[in-house]
Amino acid sequence: MEIDLVADLNAQDDEGLGWSTLRDGRKPNRPRPGEMLLAGNRYAQAVVPIIAVDLDGQVHFAILPGSVEKNRHLLGGTGRLTHRAFACHSAWQSSAGTRTRAS
């Protein structure tokens, strides 16, 4: 499976989200909040919902729990959060506090 967004999955921004930059993305279109991508590098990958894309090109994302194999079905078709992914993301937001960011 090809990585959509090259990222160090251990790197976190000040709010505890994973981050990368648009120039490290494989997709030509700017990702949108709620879109599900495969992020990581040759050492580790994860399915991630995009939380925000800053004007300067930083992409902020959460990392869904579980393996890529377990979450692969979330990457298909619409590119938007499925009900199950939204529930995972909502639970993560609740445990981490409310996050706001320009998108």
DRENKEZA-780721 format. One record per residue (C-alpha): residue in three letters; chain; x, y, z. Coordinates in pm, whole numbers, plus 50000, padded with zeros to 5 digits. Last residue first. Layout:
<site "ALA" "A" <X Y Z>>
...
END
This chain:
<site "SER" "A" <49151 52471 50826>>
<site "ALA" "A" <49209 52707 51114>>
<site "ARG" "A" <49266 52522 51441>>
<site "THR" "A" <49061 52430 51743>>
<site "ARG" "A" <49111 52134 51966>>
<site "THR" "A" <48879 52038 52251>>
<site "GLY" "A" <49036 51814 52513>>
<site "ALA" "A" <49263 51511 52464>>
<site "SER" "A" <49023 51244 52594>>
<site "SER" "A" <48725 51399 52418>>
<site "GLN" "A" <48923 51446 52096>>
<site "TRP" "A" <49031 51080 52097>>
<site "ALA" "A" <48674 50961 52156>>
<site "SER" "A" <48556 51183 51870>>
<site "HIS" "A" <48825 51043 51639>>
<site "CYS" "A" <48732 50684 51720>>
<site "ALA" "A" <48360 50763 51671>>
<site "PHE" "A" <48437 50942 51344>>
<site "ALA" "A" <48631 50638 51227>>
<site "ARG" "A" <48331 50415 51299>>
<site "HIS" "A" <48084 50648 51124>>
<site "THR" "A" <48315 50676 50823>>
<site "LEU" "A" <48537 50979 50796>>
<site "ARG" "A" <48577 51101 50440>>
<site "GLY" "A" <48796 50967 50158>>
<site "THR" "A" <48481 50850 49984>>
<site "GLY" "A" <48596 50520 49847>>
<site "GLY" "A" <48845 50336 50061>>
<site "LEU" "A" <49077 50442 50341>>
<site "LEU" "A" <48856 50330 50631>>
<site "HIS" "A" <48871 49969 50509>>
<site "ARG" "A" <49245 49965 50583>>
<site "ASN" "A" <49184 50012 50958>>
<site "LYS" "A" <49257 49657 51083>>
<site "GLU" "A" <49531 49602 50823>>
<site "VAL" "A" <49687 49939 50908>>
<site "SER" "A" <49707 49821 51268>>
<site "GLY" "A" <49509 49949 51561>>
<site "PRO" "A" <49449 50286 51721>>
<site "LEU" "A" <49381 50574 51483>>
<site "ILE" "A" <49657 50834 51468>>
<site "ALA" "A" <49534 51191 51478>>
<site "PHE" "A" <49636 51441 51213>>
<site "HIS" "A" <49783 51786 51154>>
<site "VAL" "A" <49904 51895 50809>>
<site "GLN" "A" <50139 52193 50799>>
<site "GLY" "A" <50114 52385 50472>>
<site "ASP" "A" <50163 52743 50592>>
<site "LEU" "A" <49786 52804 50576>>
<site "ASP" "A" <49735 52523 50822>>
<site "VAL" "A" <49569 52191 50735>>
<site "ALA" "A" <49358 52047 51014>>
<site "ILE" "A" <49235 51723 51170>>
<site "ILE" "A" <49324 51476 50896>>
<site "PRO" "A" <49212 51128 50999>>
<site "VAL" "A" <49507 50888 51014>>
<site "VAL" "A" <49561 50527 50911>>
<site "ALA" "A" <49903 50426 51033>>
<site "GLN" "A" <50247 50343 50896>>
<site "ALA" "A" <50584 50260 51052>>
<site "TYR" "A" <50942 50203 50937>>
<site "ARG" "A" <50917 50284 50566>>
<site "ASN" "A" <50736 50609 50645>>
<site "GLY" "A" <50411 50724 50798>>
<site "ALA" "A" <50066 50826 50685>>
<site "LEU" "A" <49780 50641 50513>>
<site "LEU" "A" <49504 50894 50469>>
<site "MET" "A" <49148 50951 50592>>
<site "GLU" "A" <48985 51286 50510>>
<site "GLY" "A" <48806 51450 50802>>
<site "PRO" "A" <48983 51784 50761>>
<site "ARG" "A" <49077 51827 50395>>
<site "PRO" "A" <49387 51711 50212>>
<site "ARG" "A" <49527 51954 49951>>
<site "ASN" "A" <49514 51784 49613>>
<site "PRO" "A" <49823 51640 49439>>
<site "LYS" "A" <49827 51333 49664>>
<site "ARG" "A" <50173 51209 49761>>
<site "GLY" "A" <50216 51441 50058>>
<site "ASP" "A" <50553 51550 50197>>
<site "ARG" "A" <50521 51897 50040>>
<site "LEU" "A" <50195 51933 50230>>
<site "THR" "A" <50380 51914 50560>>
<site "SER" "A" <50370 51667 50847>>
<site "TRP" "A" <50203 51649 51184>>
<site "GLY" "A" <50086 51413 51456>>
<site "LEU" "A" <49865 51571 51717>>
<site "GLY" "A" <49968 51623 52081>>
<site "GLU" "A" <49852 51984 52100>>
<site "ASP" "A" <50202 52135 52079>>
<site "ASP" "A" <50274 51931 51764>>
<site "GLN" "A" <50378 51567 51774>>
<site "ALA" "A" <50651 51364 51605>>
<site "ASN" "A" <50640 50990 51674>>
<site "LEU" "A" <50453 50912 51351>>
<site "ASP" "A" <50737 51063 51148>>
<site "ALA" "A" <50544 51157 50836>>
<site "VAL" "A" <50520 51092 50463>>
<site "LEU" "A" <50158 51145 50359>>
<site "ASP" "A" <49972 50920 50114>>
<site "ILE" "A" <50183 50606 50170>>
<site "GLU" "A" <50140 50339 49902>>
<site "MET" "A" <50000 50000 50000>>
END
